[in-house]
Amino acid sequence: MRDSRGNERAPGRDLVETGELVAGSMTRAVAGLLFDPEGSAVRLDERLASCLREAATSAAGLPLTWERARAGAVLAFAAELSVTRAAQGRAVRGDGFFTVSTAARSAAERLVEDVVQAARTTTEERRVRHLGYLVAEVVVSPDVDTALAARALQLAQSCSWRQLVFLAAVGRRDRAPLPLGSLDDEPLAWRAWGAREDVTDLQRAGLLDPPPALARPGAVRARLRPADLRLTRRGVLVHRLLALDFVREEDVAAALADLDLATP
């Protein structure tokens, strides 16, 4: 296949453009940014661009359409936020993160590969955006080492999309107050029960405070409300590196509505 100028098209470019199924038409602009930077109005740090191109080329042979789409989309989202962070004056780290050190590969290359693998295997496409954002955040965060980035990715993979939305909601509680209804009332609907289980699992995983209360015979337990929840340091890590501030308001509203909380 050839492009409009008669040049042989890079397979990695086709992969990124396939991400349109998940990420929308912006993937075409990102494909141009990565594989034809001279024709793009914006620029991306070449070290990062090289990592993203290599990952796209490596994934170009994936046979399943939706795996290809998620792989392309996650790389496009990583580039998209990286352009934004550069415009905000956040420089790509220069601490050796892009330097080849182990098995002829850099820490950045290994992180991008892990993120592409996580995106390929998820069935919740809305998570793909924030997996890509993790790459963009790590490459401008010299305080986040390889092990910490891997931990954040592992924690993110353990969360469903709705759980990530709950973390987003708690993280913005100072700007958008959370409901005051009790989470301890027994819901009648299965959806509400499942949503509250999601919250409890986040507490058990140490992403939200307070941890689940242990019921003791005769003890009076204070009723837990969403407004009482706080991100733990582990929760802050996931919230920060997945850029959960970008979770859409309608997704937050839908997740909170799933809790089906009675007005106090």
C-alpha positions as CSV (number, residue, x, y, z in Angstrom):
1,M,0.0,0.0,0.0
2,R,1.2,3.5,-0.9
3,D,0.4,6.9,0.5
4,S,-0.9,9.9,-1.4
5,R,2.7,10.8,-2.4
6,G,3.4,7.4,-3.9
7,N,5.6,6.3,-1.0
8,E,5.4,2.9,0.6
9,R,3.2,3.2,3.7
10,A,4.7,2.1,7.0
11,P,2.7,-0.8,8.6
12,G,3.0,1.0,11.9
13,R,1.2,4.0,10.5
14,D,-1.7,1.8,9.4
15,L,-1.9,0.3,12.9
16,V,-2.2,3.8,14.5
17,E,-4.9,4.8,12.0
18,T,-6.8,1.6,12.8
19,G,-7.0,3.0,16.3
20,E,-9.8,5.3,14.9
21,L,-12.3,2.5,15.9
22,V,-11.5,3.3,19.5
23,A,-10.0,6.8,19.6
24,G,-11.8,8.6,16.8
25,S,-10.3,10.5,13.8
26,M,-7.5,12.1,15.8
27,T,-5.5,8.9,15.2
28,R,-4.9,10.0,11.6
29,A,-3.3,13.2,12.8
30,V,-1.1,11.2,15.3
31,A,-0.1,8.8,12.6
32,G,1.1,11.7,10.5
33,L,2.9,13.2,13.5
34,L,4.8,9.9,14.1
35,F,5.5,8.7,10.6
36,D,5.5,12.0,8.6
37,P,6.6,14.6,11.2
38,E,7.6,17.2,8.6
39,G,4.0,17.5,7.5
40,S,2.7,17.9,11.0
41,A,1.9,21.3,12.6
42,V,3.1,20.0,16.0
43,R,6.2,18.2,17.2
44,L,6.9,15.3,19.6
45,D,10.1,14.6,21.4
46,E,12.0,12.3,19.0
47,R,13.0,9.9,21.7
48,L,9.3,9.3,22.6
49,A,8.2,9.4,19.0
50,S,10.8,6.7,18.2
51,C,9.4,4.5,21.0
52,L,5.9,4.9,19.8
53,R,6.8,4.2,16.2
54,E,8.7,1.0,17.2
55,A,5.8,-0.2,19.2
56,A,3.4,0.5,16.3
57,T,5.6,-1.4,13.9
58,S,5.9,-4.3,16.3
59,A,2.2,-4.6,16.7
60,A,1.4,-4.1,13.0
61,G,1.0,-7.8,12.4
62,L,-1.7,-8.4,14.9
63,P,-4.4,-10.4,13.2
64,L,-7.5,-9.4,15.2
65,T,-9.1,-6.1,14.2
66,W,-10.0,-5.0,17.7
67,E,-6.6,-5.8,19.2
68,R,-5.1,-3.7,16.4
69,A,-7.5,-0.9,17.1
70,R,-6.8,-0.9,20.8
71,A,-3.0,-1.0,20.2
72,G,-3.2,1.8,17.7
73,A,-5.4,3.9,20.0
74,V,-3.3,3.5,23.1
75,L,-0.3,4.8,21.1
76,A,-2.3,7.7,19.7
77,F,-3.6,8.7,23.2
78,A,0.0,8.6,24.5
79,A,1.1,11.0,21.7
80,E,-1.9,13.2,22.2
81,L,-1.3,13.9,25.8
82,S,2.4,14.2,25.3
83,V,1.8,17.1,22.8
84,T,-0.4,18.7,25.5
85,R,2.1,18.3,28.2
86,A,4.8,19.8,26.0
87,A,2.6,22.8,25.3
88,Q,2.3,23.2,29.0
89,G,6.0,23.4,29.4
90,R,6.5,19.9,30.9
91,A,9.7,18.6,29.3
92,V,10.4,15.0,28.5
93,R,12.6,13.6,31.2
94,G,16.4,13.4,30.6
95,D,17.4,11.0,33.3
96,G,18.3,8.0,31.2
97,F,14.7,6.7,30.9
98,F,15.2,6.6,27.1
99,T,18.7,5.2,27.3
100,V,19.3,1.6,26.2
101,S,20.5,-0.3,29.3
102,T,19.0,-3.8,29.5
103,A,18.7,-6.3,26.7
104,A,19.3,-3.6,24.2
105,R,16.1,-1.8,25.2
106,S,15.3,1.3,27.2
107,A,12.9,1.6,30.2
108,A,10.7,3.7,28.0
109,E,10.5,1.0,25.3
110,R,9.6,-1.6,27.9
111,L,6.9,0.6,29.4
112,V,5.3,1.3,26.0
113,E,5.4,-2.4,25.2
114,D,3.6,-3.3,28.5
115,V,1.0,-0.6,28.0
116,V,0.3,-1.8,24.4
117,Q,-0.1,-5.3,25.8
118,A,-2.5,-4.1,28.5
119,A,-4.6,-2.2,25.9
120,R,-4.7,-5.2,23.5
121,T,-6.1,-7.5,26.2
122,T,-8.8,-5.2,27.7
123,T,-12.4,-5.5,26.6
124,E,-13.3,-2.1,28.1
125,E,-12.2,0.3,25.4
126,R,-12.7,3.3,27.5
127,R,-9.7,2.2,29.6
128,V,-7.4,2.5,26.6
129,R,-7.4,6.3,26.7
130,H,-6.0,6.4,30.2
131,L,-3.5,3.5,29.6
132,G,-2.0,5.7,26.9
133,Y,-2.0,8.7,29.2
134,L,0.1,6.7,31.6
135,V,2.9,6.7,29.1
136,A,2.6,10.4,28.6
137,E,2.6,11.1,32.3
138,V,5.6,8.9,33.1
139,V,7.8,10.3,30.4
140,V,7.5,13.8,32.0
141,S,7.7,12.6,35.6
142,P,11.3,12.0,36.6
143,D,10.1,11.2,40.2
144,V,8.5,8.0,38.8
145,D,11.0,5.2,38.3
146,T,10.5,2.1,36.2
147,A,9.2,-0.1,39.1
148,L,6.7,2.6,40.2
149,A,5.4,2.9,36.7
150,A,5.0,-0.8,36.5
151,R,3.1,-0.8,39.8
152,A,0.8,1.9,38.6
153,L,0.0,-0.1,35.4
154,Q,-0.5,-3.3,37.5
155,L,-3.0,-1.5,39.7
156,A,-4.7,0.0,36.8
157,Q,-5.2,-3.4,35.2
158,S,-6.7,-4.7,38.4
159,C,-9.5,-2.0,38.2
160,S,-12.6,-2.2,36.0
161,W,-13.5,1.0,34.0
162,R,-16.2,1.8,36.6
163,Q,-13.7,1.5,39.4
164,L,-11.3,3.9,37.6
165,V,-14.3,6.3,37.3
166,F,-14.9,6.1,41.1
167,L,-11.2,7.0,41.7
168,A,-11.7,9.9,39.3
169,A,-14.8,11.0,41.3
170,V,-13.0,10.8,44.6
171,G,-10.0,12.6,43.2
172,R,-12.1,15.6,42.2
173,R,-14.2,15.7,45.3
174,D,-12.9,19.2,46.2
175,R,-14.4,20.5,42.9
176,A,-17.5,18.3,42.6
177,P,-19.0,17.2,46.0
178,L,-19.8,13.5,46.3
179,P,-23.2,12.1,47.4
180,L,-24.1,12.0,51.0
181,G,-26.3,9.0,50.9
182,S,-25.2,5.9,52.9
183,L,-23.2,3.1,51.1
184,D,-24.2,0.7,53.8
185,D,-27.9,0.5,53.0
186,E,-28.8,-2.8,51.3
187,P,-29.6,-2.0,47.6
188,L,-32.5,-3.8,45.9
189,A,-31.1,-3.6,42.4
190,W,-28.2,-5.8,41.2
191,R,-26.5,-2.8,39.5
192,A,-26.4,-0.8,42.7
193,W,-25.1,-3.9,44.6
194,G,-22.4,-4.4,42.0
195,A,-21.4,-0.7,42.0
196,R,-21.0,-0.7,45.8
197,E,-19.0,-3.9,45.6
198,D,-16.7,-2.0,43.2
199,V,-16.2,0.6,45.9
200,T,-15.6,-2.0,48.6
201,D,-13.0,-3.7,46.4
202,L,-11.2,-0.4,45.9
203,Q,-11.0,-0.1,49.7
204,R,-9.8,-3.6,50.1
205,A,-7.1,-3.0,47.5
206,G,-5.9,0.0,49.4
207,L,-6.8,2.6,46.8
208,L,-9.5,4.2,48.9
209,D,-9.7,5.2,52.5
210,P,-11.2,4.3,54.9
211,P,-10.6,0.5,54.6
212,P,-13.7,-1.7,54.9
213,A,-14.9,-1.7,58.5
214,L,-14.8,-5.0,60.4
215,A,-18.2,-5.8,61.9
216,R,-18.0,-6.5,65.6
217,P,-20.9,-7.9,67.6
218,G,-22.8,-5.1,69.3
219,A,-20.6,-2.3,67.8
220,V,-22.2,0.7,66.3
221,R,-20.7,1.5,62.9
222,A,-20.7,4.9,61.4
223,R,-22.4,4.9,58.0
224,L,-20.0,5.3,55.1
225,R,-20.9,7.9,52.4
226,P,-19.1,8.6,49.1
227,A,-18.3,12.0,50.5
228,D,-16.2,10.3,53.3
229,L,-13.9,8.5,50.8
230,R,-10.4,9.6,50.2
231,L,-7.6,8.5,47.8
232,T,-4.8,6.6,49.5
233,R,-1.3,7.3,48.3
234,R,-1.7,4.2,46.1
235,G,-4.9,5.7,44.8
236,V,-3.2,9.0,44.1
237,L,-0.6,7.2,42.1
238,V,-3.2,5.6,39.8
239,H,-5.2,8.8,39.6
240,R,-2.1,10.9,38.7
241,L,-0.4,8.5,36.2
242,L,-3.6,7.6,34.4
243,A,-4.6,11.3,34.2
244,L,-8.0,10.5,35.7
245,D,-8.8,14.2,35.8
246,F,-9.7,13.7,32.1
247,V,-12.5,11.2,32.8
248,R,-15.6,12.7,31.3
249,E,-18.2,14.2,33.6
250,E,-21.0,12.0,32.1
251,D,-19.0,8.9,33.0
252,V,-18.6,10.1,36.6
253,A,-22.3,10.9,36.8
254,A,-23.3,7.5,35.4
255,A,-21.0,5.7,37.9
256,L,-22.4,7.6,40.9
257,A,-25.9,7.0,39.6
258,D,-25.2,3.2,39.6
259,L,-24.7,3.4,43.4
260,D,-28.4,4.3,43.7
261,L,-28.0,6.3,46.9
262,A,-31.0,7.5,48.8
263,T,-31.0,11.2,49.6
264,P,-30.3,11.7,53.3
